[in-house]
Amino acid sequence: MLKVGLIGVGGISVAHIPCWEKFEDTELVALCDVRLEQMKNYSDKRCYTDFDTMLENETLDILDICLPTYLHPEYAIKAMKKGINVVCEKPISLKREDVKKIYAVAEKNNVKFMVAQVLRFWDEYEFVKELIDNKKYGKLLSGSMQRLNIFPDWSFEDWMADEEKSGFVPFDLHIHDLDFLVYALGKPTEIKSFRSKGQKQDVIEVLYNFGGAYINCEATWYKGKIPFNANFRFQFEEAAVIYYAGKLNVYDQNGKIETDDRKQQKNEDTIGIPKSNGYANELRYFTDCVKNDTFPDKVKPEELEEVISILHSL
Ligand SMILES: NC(=O)c1ccc[n+]([C@@H]2O[C@H](COP(=O)([O-])OP(=O)(O)OC[C@H]3O[C@@H](n4cnc5c(N)ncnc54)[C@H](O)[C@@H]3O)[C@@H](O)[C@H]2O)c1
């Protein structure tokens, strides 16, 4: 049984905690948050308000970092120097130079490190990556991705409202889609972007050229309280793949709906592809890397560096 600790019991932690509880080979033994009240629903865990005390008292195999972005490098490095494997929420950092620093500490201390770039583990996005790789419907010609939300006004001490700490929409939201594109298609050859930034509002529109495949991305923090939504549309030579309102469908020239073969084999929904749990998939993958002593190379440091550089250029 691998012993897991989680630090930062805020917004995203509620997506991680049930995954650790569900796995049969991990035990979430300890939580840490500077605000004790954040942990009031977890009376079965050992709860700490100070990270050093947690590290002194616990023998952890894995630390899951769900802290505000500006704390990721410092806490990841501290834990890895104690010999603890670290999985960390995105982004790894706002600074490109931190990527090499963090991976060097992991290597020196012989531990695993991975940034939880969840779309790489999200069924519907993995499905598109497979189509790009296997060319089942021909070459990818174009695409459109949206990630639309309100300003996250629930964050600890309003850290999201400080661009130095959060990086605003590029590092909060657009990073997901860009990271997926760099993972699936490599480095873009051309980038054109437009941005409208105001008080707790930020909107970016970016057009990428990936060697002839044009992908348009939109990411927003609106003041108007819209519901969160993440969608995409990809045009291959022989089919269009559309993910909208949580449903993924494939249309060929006859208008037929096709589905992901993997899912059909498992007798799952044959009309739309089932919603995934990308968070469970990413934490499962990382846990397996720790158990099997393999480098978690599904998230590569050089791709993380590329993404940070692009985000700063928008
Ligand atoms: N992958 C995703 O889909 C996704 C979604 C949301 C957020 N995130 C990422 O997760 C991270 C956290 O975001 P959030 O929305 O949960 O933020 P949040 O502000 O809601 O939660 C952060 C928590 O950390 C605690 N904290 C702050 N400083 C601390 C310290 N020094 N020691 C211990 N605890 C401390 C706060 O009390 C708070 O409970 C961010 O980096 C964000 O980019 C990822």
The ligand as an ORCA input file, in Angstrom:
! r2SCAN-3c Opt
* xyz 0 1
  N      -6.455     20.355    -13.581
  C      -7.511     21.104    -13.420
  O      -8.547     20.900    -14.052
  C      -7.446     22.233    -12.411
  C      -8.639     22.891    -12.026
  C      -8.535     23.887    -11.055
  C      -7.316     24.235    -10.514
  N      -6.179     23.602    -10.940
  C      -4.863     23.978    -10.390
  O      -4.832     23.551     -9.036
  C      -4.101     24.475     -8.229
  C      -4.983     24.917     -7.061
  O      -6.107     25.608     -7.550
  P      -7.435     25.725     -6.663
  O      -8.473     26.300     -7.545
  O      -7.724     24.439     -5.973
  O      -6.960     26.834     -5.597
  P      -7.598     27.145     -4.168
  O      -7.169     28.519     -3.809
  O      -9.076     26.834     -4.191
  O      -6.943     26.056     -3.207
  C      -5.633     26.138     -2.749
  C      -5.579     25.642     -1.303
  O      -4.222     25.704     -0.854
  C      -4.204     26.156      0.490
  N      -2.896     26.749      0.773
  C      -2.415     27.951      0.362
  N      -1.138     28.116      0.780
  C      -0.796     26.989      1.451
  C       0.382     26.539      2.104
  N       1.492     27.294      2.131
  N       0.353     25.331      2.719
  C      -0.762     24.577      2.722
  N      -1.913     24.941      2.103
  C      -1.932     26.131      1.477
  C      -5.352     27.144      0.565
  O      -5.819     27.305      1.893
  C      -6.401     26.485     -0.350
  O      -7.291     25.676      0.392
  C      -3.724     25.626     -9.171
  O      -2.375     25.520     -9.532
  C      -4.629     25.475    -10.369
  O      -4.022     25.900    -11.584
  C      -6.232     22.603    -11.851
*
